[in-house]
Each structure stands twice: as structure tokens, then as C-alpha cells.
């Protein structure tokens, strides 16, 4: 669990400024320099699903429930703590809420974690078995958005990407949207993301990634590196 808190060597890139052909060249240069690290991280994600049990996979689901409007690193540290002391699997809403000290909207999110846990650890089909039912990542995402409280399209996409199933879907969070605006993929960041708008931007993002020959599942980590100077999750 905690090995994913490791920070890659910090060769921080300060950004690319206004959108232009030269910016794309710079982006490509950065990508080439960190591509091995991105490939390693994507393989880490795939290993979580291939080798992880239901508890390990549920930790990723709970992490994605926590991330909206909260610091991702703090969220993962919190998940690691709750995983190790078993609160994540046996704690009630109050215990989980008390553990979410650095997470926004902790009351609501603790409720969502308990509801999700009840869905997969109460004698029904396991989380890993549920995911295995879907040959299509988009169909899997639709199911998680519909059935798991606290997951929208962004969070469900993040969860599936963190299991190595993000080659066709996009995590449209704030830093992705800012970069898509910067590179002219979208004209402006929308005030809200309906399903229709999410899918529309996702399609544009996928075409952009294809045009510059960078896998879509690498783009989020590349943009995160540009913003934070590290490759995380």
C-alpha cells in the first residue's frame, strides 16, 4: 500500500505557457523524459487488479470516493492508515469520519465508504468479480456511477484507471481540464460536467492524445507531473 506514496525523482517542469506548436513539442519532450516512470506506474495499477484481493481493490475505490475537492496525497495516506488499522473494513461511519481529518466533506464521504463496503463485503458478488463481468470499460464505469454513491464519472474513471483499466477513459479533474484548455482541446472549462459534456470532452481528449501519439492513460500522469513535479496516482 504505502509504496505508492513514493515520490519519483523530482525533475520538476514549470509548465508550458500559452498554447502553440512549440508547447506541444515541449510537452512531448517532457513525456519522453518521464515515459519509463509513467509506464512503471501504469503497470503498478494493472498489478493491483491482477494480484490484489478484494480488500486491496476496495482501498482504491475508497480512495476515489475521498478525492473530490481534497488533496490526493492526504487521501491516500488516510486510506493507508485505515487499511492498516482495519478501520476501512470494520469501522463504523463515526470511526471512519474521525479518521478523515484532512479530507473535505468527511461526514458524507464516510457514509459513502460504508455503503460501498456493504455492497461488496456482505455476501454478494465480490468487487473483483463484479469488475470481471465487464468486457467494456465504459459499461463498467456506467455501473459504478449508477450503483456506488459518491462516484461520478470522474471518480469512477479514476478508480478504473487505478486498476489498469484506463486506456479508453479520462479523469476530467481540474488539472486535466486546465491543460485541455491550455492546449486548445476545449475552448473553456465548463462550469459543470453533465454526462453528455463529460463524454464530449473525453472524446476530444482521446483524439488529442491520439494525434500526439501519447496513450490516453498516460496523459493524466503527464499533466499531473507538469503541475506537481511528480508521478502519483
Secondary structure as GFF3:
##gff-version 3
##sequence-region A 1 233
A	DSSP	three_ten_helix	2	5	.	.	.	ID=ss1
A	DSSP	alpha_helix	21	51	.	.	.	ID=ss2
A	DSSP	alpha_helix	54	66	.	.	.	ID=ss3
A	DSSP	alpha_helix	72	84	.	.	.	ID=ss4
A	DSSP	alpha_helix	87	90	.	.	.	ID=ss5
A	DSSP	alpha_helix	93	99	.	.	.	ID=ss6
A	DSSP	alpha_helix	106	120	.	.	.	ID=ss7
A	DSSP	alpha_helix	127	132	.	.	.	ID=ss8
A	DSSP	alpha_helix	137	147	.	.	.	ID=ss9
A	DSSP	alpha_helix	153	161	.	.	.	ID=ss10
A	DSSP	alpha_helix	174	182	.	.	.	ID=ss11
A	DSSP	alpha_helix	195	211	.	.	.	ID=ss12
A	DSSP	alpha_helix	216	228	.	.	.	ID=ss13
###
